[in-house]
């Protein structure tokens, strides 16, 4: 409140002000935040932690009654100047965990000027978790405090609300908010990035993300670690995700793909962990969060597709618990996604799916991948690899939350899986596609039948993520009776980097069988190691069925043999089908993306074959001709194993063009500058065909500039857009201010796709 001071005491006021200034020099400034959340949470200085401040305790979330336990760590109280608002990082815990305290990572962020927010998600820790005495059914604060399985309408909205209160209280800057977390927390940070500046209400509708006092908020950057993007696919894959298509929904583009195969050992372990530590809704209380009923349904097994409840569960999981299905008419926040090669729960596929769609719809938008042997079991989680990634993470946050450093380029970096030594790499490329310039292929035309009872439980246990011994486990390299087995002969060493791809004719009578694939490294001594695995629900099968194993970066040493094994199940990792029948596989082609260039290994390495695109799918933008700066899938193929089966995408895709022929424009590197009476920027034409359309640039509701463009395929064009009269006045004011950069929105109306917007800064030249 401002009070008018009577004139007769003006001299006294001046004297008191001078005395106050003198005292301020003699004593440290007092903190502005003795407590948060309207007094619910008390803050205290941590003398043994460089003076950062920890604010810890329960408060209530957006519904006004549900208890959520929070930690907020603030930088040390400033010696002078304002105490806040600070850029804020939301750091979210994994399944079975609770709010993150003052660990080394949090303290480092706080000492570098970030506020750090963490909370125990609904149904965990002291947010009505399994050990929280307030969770009793009669407790008002926990009536809705049960585990909603990372629901955008509840857990994610809780985080948004509690962060927005920190904005109203002057702790956090509304436009400088970041999100990160592992596993369950990775799913949280993916959802926050996808929502960006929107909130999902209980009915599933999206509204602007605003604080209780009406301040607009946005996620400026996110760094999800080991996240899922499609929880249904992560827990019950059906084999319909491909790492080169633009869009990969769980049930396929026409919604008719079968429900997949349960990752049994993981799902059982996760459910049991939650049963002991979390707070599940009682069966029948909330159909959208009935985890116990869902678990029973999954474990009862097939038939799933004819079960209305199973279809309802898939619809619920995709609609409200998976970032991939959040409305994507607008780009996500700048994303750096870290995933693990040997993570059998949320493998690299989960990141690739979201990455490809974002690159296709919003080319040039900031999105990067960092891939390494780090994540859930069977990952090795080497400290040196984690330290290398931390440098990228901190640079990402520092730029997008603080404006420090140059903009990190959109890229893909990979460290290899390596047993007994340091990881190789990082290998870097401008895109996922460009990471693997070569391909090694194997053809096997002869039919093989996978028998319903094939497999060896001791080998399955050795390679299981829960009961096995990890990424470096070995087993006897025997060809299992009843399995379909394929081998590449021993050769010079090479590095697999990408998704092993199988194309085959498959016959699976009855349509309820499963198929499990394991790619193995057979050493000269007769032992084998698991390199990659995958699960397919083939339905009744068909010709030219394509599916992929999880991506991997792995060095096959000279003299080692590559072995592909097809089984009815990968038990105990995957659940055997109730009605498994014999599955016949013929005309199989195995494609291995490799780090080596075409022509290498005496011609064994070839240029990548054209992709097999199933009906209804489209190639991701990077895989279309002219869609990637680092070269296409062309070149002379040297002699190798197998034939040139497959031809173009249409030959194996089953009818008609598989992608649009027009290009799609995106912002190229270099940013946007306001120079004189114009805005200067560069557009690149991605994809096949020329790019034509219109571009409008706005600051708030103010139109700054607009222009049409026509750019040849694959070309980059510099544009000079004249400022409108309102734009000239706006830029002139910015030119005279201390902070000359400002936020703008670029609205594209492009013939290659639906209209969309990008948020980008504009830097104003001094002259």
Buried (B, 14 or more C-beta within 10 A) or exposed (E): EEEEEEEEEEEEEEEEEEEEEEEEEEEEEEBBBEBBBEEBBBBEEBEEBEBBBBBBBBBBBBEEEBBBBBBBBBBBBBEEEEBBBBBBBBBBBBBBBBBBEBEEBBBBBBBBBBBBBBBBBBBBBBBBBBEBEBBEEEBEBBBBBBBBBBBBBBBBBBBBBBBBBBBBBBBBBBBBBBBBBBBBBBBBBBBBBBBBBBBBEEEEEBEEBBBEEEEEBBBBBBBBBBBBBBBBBBBBBBBBBBBBBBBBBBBBBEEEBBBBBBBBBBBBBBBEBBBEBBBBBEEEEBBBBBBBBBBEBBEEBBBBBEBEEBBBBBBBBBBBBBBBBBEBEBBBBBBBBBBBBBBBBBBBBBBBBBBBBBBBBBBBBBBBBBBBBBBBBBBBBBEEBBEBBEEBBBBBBBBBBBEEEEBBEBBBBBBBBBBEEEBBBBBBBBBBBBBBBBBBBBBBEEBBBBBBEBBBEEBBBBBBBBBBEBBBBBBEBEEBEBBBBBBBEBBBEBBBBBBBBBBBBBBBEBBBBBBBBBBBBBBEEEBBBBBBBBBBBBBEBBEBBBBBBBBBBBBBEEEBBBBBBBBBBBBBBBBBBEEBBBBBBBBBBBBBBBBBEBBBBEEBBBBBBBBBBBEBBBBBBBBBBBBBBEEBBEBEBBEBBBEEBBEEBBEBBBEEEBBBEBBBBBBBEEBBBBBBBBBBBBBBBBBBBBBBBBBBBBBEEEBBBBBEBEBEBBEBBEBEBBBBEEBBEBBEEBEEEEEBBBEBBBBBBBBBBEEBBBBBEBBBEEE
